[in-house]
Amino acid sequence: MNRVAVIDLGTNTFHLLVAEVTPEQKIVRLHEEKRPAKIGKGGISQGIITDEAVARGLSILSDYGREIAARGVPPERVFATGTSAIRNARNGTDFVQQIEKETGIKVEVISGDREAELIYYGVRGAVPLPAPPVLIVDIGGGSVEFIIGNAEKIFWKQSFEIGGQRLMDKFMHSDPISPANVQRLYDFLAETLLPLTNAVHQYQPQTLVGSSGTFDTLVEIHALQTNPHFRLADRTHYELPVAVFRSIFQDLLTKNQAERLAVPGMIPLRVDMIVVACCLVDFVLRQYNIAAFKTSTYALKEGMLLQMGLAVGG
């Protein structure tokens, strides 16, 4: 079998996937891990990765490097991507060089356009997309990718530097967030997302497909209300009724961090950014009159595997 490791160095989270590729081109997941690197914390709005964030990132990647080596993945089969926080930081190149020096992991810093493309391939591998275009959304800590596409192709895509950490820095000055700052956030999105508004007007997507991250947590919160044995990994895609989303969102808006963390399905990794992320989702659903809501458990790292010509399964 062909063993491979993929690392997604996100602004908030570093994701690791170690898998084996069978002769039938199926992927068998051997190890998955996500750790809160938070490399955007304290510096993303100033365009730097702080010393503390560098130390957190290097520590996690050192652990990942040992895990990858222990599982017998050769260096040429390790694929690591850096996204918003790294590509926009003045010291991003220095960070990437330090990673390779200290861990042996080579990081490719990708553009927002490339990030959106990989997310599309990941979502397409997880969700049976219809012929009419859908709006795919991936909310990271540094950037948010919007893709309009169907099962065959991408019609339009764009990455916006309005991820969860950036929105928190800009608008979440209290916890719970104030109604006035929610309105300021919506006004900011209305202005910033004008290119998306024009694309939605052109292609008329009726379904939103949320990619991993925040959307996984929303699915778990919903499912655990009725099924304490729910396992997200049992499927690659889920339906999330818009009314259910709005109910969860309104509940989260009234809670502080400790209260949100007590919600079944919430994880510490997501507890802070989920408020502004849900504001963004609510804005998109309302602004574009989208009535259907699906989620994909696949995102960028699965997209990388699929674009390498591998079929996800197993």
Stockholm file with secondary structure:
# STOCKHOLM 1.0

chainA/1-314         MNRVAVIDLGTNTFHLLVAEVTPEQKIVRLHEEKRPAKIGKGGISQGIITDEAVARGLSILSDYGREIAARGVPPERVFATGTSAIRNARNGTDFVQQIEKETGIKVEVISGDREAELIYYGVRGAVPLPAPPVLIVDIGGGSVEFIIGNAEKIFWKQSFEIGGQRLMDKFMHSDPISPANVQRLYDFLAETLLPLTNAVHQYQPQTLVGSSGTFDTLVEIHALQTNPHFRLADRTHYELPVAVFRSIFQDLLTKNQAERLAVPGMIPLRVDMIVVACCLVDFVLRQYNIAAFKTSTYALKEGMLLQMGLAVGG
#=GR chainA/1-314 SS CEEEEEEEECSSCEEEEEEEECTTSCEEEEEEEEECCCTTTTTGGGTCCCHHHHHHHHHHHHHHHHHHHHTTCCGGGEEEEECHHHHHCTTHHHHHHHHHHHHCCCEEECCHHHHHHHHHHHHHHHSCCCSSCEEEEEECSSCEEEEEECSSCEEEEEEESCCHHHHHHHHCCSSSCCHHHHHHHHHHHHHHTHHHHHHHHHHCCCEEEEESTHHHHHHHHHHHTTCTTCCGGGCSEEECCHHHHHHHHHHHHTCCHHHHHTSTTCCTTTTTTHHHHHHHHHHHHHHTTCCEEEEESCCHHHHHHHHTTCCCCC
#=GC SS_cons         CEEEEEEEECSSCEEEEEEEECTTSCEEEEEEEEECCCTTTTTGGGTCCCHHHHHHHHHHHHHHHHHHHHTTCCGGGEEEEECHHHHHCTTHHHHHHHHHHHHCCCEEECCHHHHHHHHHHHHHHHSCCCSSCEEEEEECSSCEEEEEECSSCEEEEEEESCCHHHHHHHHCCSSSCCHHHHHHHHHHHHHHTHHHHHHHHHHCCCEEEEESTHHHHHHHHHHHTTCTTCCGGGCSEEECCHHHHHHHHHHHHTCCHHHHHTSTTCCTTTTTTHHHHHHHHHHHHHHTTCCEEEEESCCHHHHHHHHTTCCCCC
//
